[in-house]
């Protein structure tokens, strides 16, 4: 599938798609389109209201056999453009021909650039097939193959369009790979398999990888908090380290990412309820976002020095597992009292954060984790929780998230929450034990392992990494964070 630009309706796509904004002028737009293509606008104006994802096909005689009117809703942003395109392609893919025309001539200025990218990104995502392990595989639609073509009618210059299309394709393809990773069951993505995925990606896309695999290597490294979570699992844990540098020498911004890679979370001895435990295959959503960002940045060859660390393990129930009240060390040297074995993500992140700060000294440090149910209770599935003491970073990430549809919302990181983590017998405990402010106290725990980094941000993405979509009857991976971080990193230059 390729994207091609045309400035006028002069190409010969087999169908045309007209995205329409619900802004009161949709009737006028429909009339213009009807006049140009010589059909009656009355039925379309009566049946089509341009609500988000609303779709109405119209069959024609002549140059184009069929057109689709696709609703974008009121005041659409990047996310609405992307979701409308994704939904349209996914729900109609078996009816779509090899060559599809998209008319984006109604866009202008900045919206032309960003919303064109959103729409193209959505087209790529619409091709996703969740049937990872079904023996009856569906065939690709005609437009998905090597000869498939998406013809875009736009006022953009050819050079600018090619840049936009290139990024949309790379980010979209990367997100598809992350969908697969998050949606895979736990037995298909153990920490070792995750490490192998990284090694393969690094060889293909030109970044470096270093893997600490197994208890002996991590014991020698001093990753005792990661090991404490792993004690109940038969699968060896891993600390995955990645680094990307542009080929040309230069003084590039140095960014560090850390992602929680719990490939399955039973809760350990503090066992989770069984009803939703199958969804805990998604507890590596933070790691997935980091892996996807590293891959996208390397493929786009952005002028950035990027380091990423993924501590990975299962959290299982076993007689050898860590127990509430146990005390163990960490890479930082701090001793941690285990209050709840289901507050495990912050433990492995503690080692990941300490490792990247000590060994790489990033100028900006961001961690992502499906960390707490508390953040879902606070923000639902509309935004990730953002915690930082750096006002500038908070503003930049908020602006980036709002622009690309992967929103973040800042919550306090005040020191008055710090005392909730005081331990009588160790340096810190892993849970406050109080029935409130759970996401905040989790962030305060992580802060203790950043060595007071002045530009650190914690993103709790528990409500965003695994959600409802048109792909599935159950929840599925969203690849949240890949677009947010890629756009943020791109904005640093």
Number of C-alpha atoms within 10 A of each C-alpha: 16 16 19 15 21 19 16 12 16 8 13 13 20 16 21 23 21 20 26 27 22 18 14 11 10 17 20 12 17 20 18 13 15 15 12 9 15 13 16 13 17 12 10 18 16 9 10 19 23 24 16 21 20 18 23 16 15 13 12 14 10 9 11 15 13 15 20 17 21 25 27 26 21 15 9 17 18 21 20 23 27 26 24 26 26 25 24 21 20 19 14 12 17 13 9 16 16 18 20 20 25 23 19 21 17 15 16 13 9 9 13 18 18 17 24 24 23 27 25 26 27 27 24 24 26 25 22 18 16 16 14 11 9 8 7 7 10 9 8 12 16 18 20 20 12 10 11 17 20 20 21 27 20 23 19 22 11 14 9 11 21 15 12 21 21 18 17 24 21 18 25 25 19 22 29 22 17 25 25 20 24 27 23 19 19 21 12 14 20 22 29 22 13 23 24 15 14 24 18 11 19 20 11 12 17 17 22 16 20 15 18 20 17 18 19 13 15 20 14 10 13 18 28 26 26 31 27 23 28 28 24 20 17 11 18 19 29 28 27 28 22 23 19 24 21 16 9 7 8 11 9 15 15 20 20 24 30 30 30 31 33 31 26 25 25 20 21 26 19 15 15 14 9 8 7 8 14 13 17 21 24 28 25 32 35 32 32 32 32 32 28 30 28 28 27 24 26 23 17 16 15 19 23 21 19 25 25 26 29 32 29 33 33 30 27 25 19 14 10 11 18 24 21 15 14 14 19 17 20 22 23 22 15 16 19 22 23 24 19 22 27 23 19 26 29 25 27 30 27 27 29 32 30 20 24 20 19 13 8 14 15 21 14 17 23 21 25 28 28 29 26 22 15 20 24 21 11 16 16 15 18 15 24 30 29 25 25 23 15 13 10 11 15 20 13 14 22 19 14 22 24 18 17 20 21 22 23 25 18 18 15 17 18 13 10 9 18 19 12 18 19 16 18 9 12 16 16 22 22 25 23 22 13 9 7 10 14 18 24 23 26 25 26 24 24 22 21 18 24 22 13 10 18 13 19 24 23 22 24 29 27 27 24 26 27 26 14 14 14 15 19 13 8 11 16 22 26 22 27 25 27 27 24 22 24 22 18 18 21 13 10 14 10
